[in-house]
Every structure is written in C-alpha cells, then in structure tokens.
Amino acid sequence: MKDIITGVFIQFENGMNTGDLVTIGPLTGTVERMSIRSVGVRQDTGAYHIIPWSSITTFANFVRGIGSVVANYDVDRHEDADKANQALKDAVAELMENEEIRGLVIGEPNFAGIVGLSNTAFTLRVSFTTLPLKQWTVRFALDSQVKKHFDLAGVRAPVQTYQVLPAPGAAPAEPLPPGEPTL
C-alpha cells in the first residue's frame, strides 16, 4: 500500500516520466517503466533496476527545467592568475562563438574567478546554465577549449613536487652517471 501511495504522490507532482534521466539513491539512469508499485530505471551500463516507490526518499530529475555546468580548473599556484583567468575567458569566448553550443546555453557564462587555493594550485571557476540534458555537451566542448587556450597561453596544471632532504649526519648521495635512469 505504501508503494502505491508514494507512487501516486510522485506522479501527482509530475516528478518523473518515462524517458527522463534520473538519479534515485546511488543509481542514475533512464526511466523505462512506471507502474502503480515501482519504477524501472536502465543505467548506461545496461543494468535494469526495479525500484519500489516506497524506497524512494529523494531523487534528481535532469530533464526538468534547466541544466547546469560548474567547471573548476586547477592551475599551478606559481602561474600568473590574470594570465590564467584571461586564457579561461578566451576559451569561453571561442566556445560561445560556436552556434551549436551557444544555442544550448541560457544567458551568459558566470566567471567566479579564484574560488580555491592550495599548496600546489589555485582554482578558477566558470558556470553556465544550459538547456535540460545539454550540460554534458557544453562541458565536453568547454574542457576542450580550456585545454587549447591554457596550452596556447602556457598556463600549467599543478604538479605535486617533493623536496627530499638528507637525514642529519647522513653522507651525501653520489650523483648518478649521465644517462642512467632514475626512479
């Protein structure tokens, strides 16, 4: 009975329909079937799950309203932040010149600037509002443009480095002969 009541409320609120891309608990997939007692979801792996309505406490529907892209890019902390930010803006400008991609974006991109700082990197963020289910298309195209423009500007990603110091009183290490491989 609980399955039926929960299912009726979800349907009454038009929470999901057949064909919608949803996340229910740990599962993300396409709704293939809805009955009075359960919903059938097919994952991109091909696995089909039957989920009783009563076991659904929350779910996300990616087809309703809008999509969203929040893209964070880590940059080596020794890079010039203004140069990196300009490379990101150039990448977004070129992306938005693509009519196909521009048609998927609602409004204008939002540049947040530096949103994080660590020992090795600072993080730049840009975000977009997109048509439903188009956030991945926009993100893939954006990543390609950012890689291109960061490379053109010489903006490097962070690389973890280590400084190895000899133990106090230890004999200095002998240098390797030229051409010898190191680990």
N, C-alpha and C positions, 0 to 999 in steps of 0.2 A: 504494500500500500504506500509506503514511504517513497519508493521509486516513482510511482505514478504521480504523487503529489509534487515531488521535486521536478519531475519532467514537465508537468503542466505549468508550473511557475516559470521554468526556463523558457518554455515555448511561448507562454503568455507575454513575457518580456522580450520576445524575439531575440534571445541571447545567441542562438546559433541556428544555422540552416545547413541542409545538405550542400556540400561543396565548399563550405567555409574552412579556412585554415585556423586551427585552434590549438591551444596548449591546455591540457587537463592534467593537473598534477605534473608528473615527470614526462608525460607523453605529448609530443607535438605531431600533428598530422591533419589530414583532411577528413571532414565528417562525410561518411559514405551512407550512413543509415541512422534514422532516429525512429524509435518505437515508443510505445507508451511506458516501457520499463527501462530502456537503455539507449545509449548512443554508440554507434560503431565508428571508430577512427582508424584510418590507414596511415601509418608512418611512411616516410620516404624510403625506408628500408624494405617496404612491402608488408611488414607485420601489421596484422589487423587486430584491433583490440575492441572488445565489447565492454563498455563501462556502464554499470548501473547508475541511474540518475542519482540515487541516494548517496553514492560515494563521492559525488562531485560537490566540493565545498567552494572552490573558486575555479575559474577558467579564464583564459585570454582568447579573444577572437581578433585575428589580424585583418579581417575583412571589413570591419565596422569603421566607418568614418575616414580615418587618415592613417598613414604610416609615418614612421619617424626614423631618422638616421642621426645618431650622435657618434661622431667619429673623433677619436683621440689618437694623436700621433706623438710618439715619444721621440725627442730629439736630444742628441748628445749635449750635455749641460755646458760644454765648452763652446758650442756654436753660438753665433750671434742671433739672439732672439728675434730681432727685427728682420734679419735676412730670412730666417725660417718662417716667420709669420707672413712675409711677403711672398715666399715660394708657395705657401699654402693658399694665399689669396689668388695668386696667379693660376694655380691648379683648379681652384673653384671657378674662376672666371672662364677658363677654357672649357671646363665641364659644362657650364651654363650656356656656352655658345652652341653646344650640340642640341639641335632642336628636339630630337627624340627624348633626351634626358630632361631638357627644360620643360617639356610637356608633362613630365612625371612629378615635377617639384611644384609645391604650392607655396607661393610667396617667395621670399628671398632667404638665402642662407644666413645663419647667425654665427658670427665669429666671436667666440668667447675669449680668445687669447690664451695666455698661460693659465692652466687650471690645475697644474700639479708640478711639484719639484721634488726630486730625489737626489741621492748621491751621484747618480750617473746620468740623469735626464731631466728635462722639463717637458711638460705635456701641453700640446696645443689642441684646441677643440673647435670643431665647426659642426653645426647641426642643421638639418633640413626637415621640413615637413613634406611628405610625399602623398601621392595617391595610395589607397589601400593596396597592399601586397607589392608595391613597387620600391619599397625601401631597400631591398637587396640589390635590385638592378642599379639604383642610384649609388649605393655603397660600393659595389664592384667597380663601377666606372670611376668613382671618386678615388678609390685606392690606386687605380692605375695612373690617374693624372697626378696624384700626390707623389707617387714614386718617381714619375718622369720629372716633375718640377723640382723635387728635392735633389735628384741626381744632377739636373742642369745647374742648380744653384750651389752644388757642393755641400748640401746640408746632410750631415751624417746622423744615422741612428746611434743610440747609445751602445757602447761596448763595455762589458764588465772587464776591468783591469785589476790586477793584483800586484802589490809590491811585496817581494819576498826579501826579508832581511835575515842576515845570518844570526844564528844564536850567539849571545855574548860569549866571547872566548873561543869561538869556532874558527878553524883555519879557513882562509878564503878559498872559494871554489876555483878550480883550474878551468880556464876557458876551453871550450871545445875547438878543435881544429876547424878551419873554414870548410864548409860543405858538409859537415856532419849533421845528420838530422837531430832535431831536438823534440822533446815531448811537450 
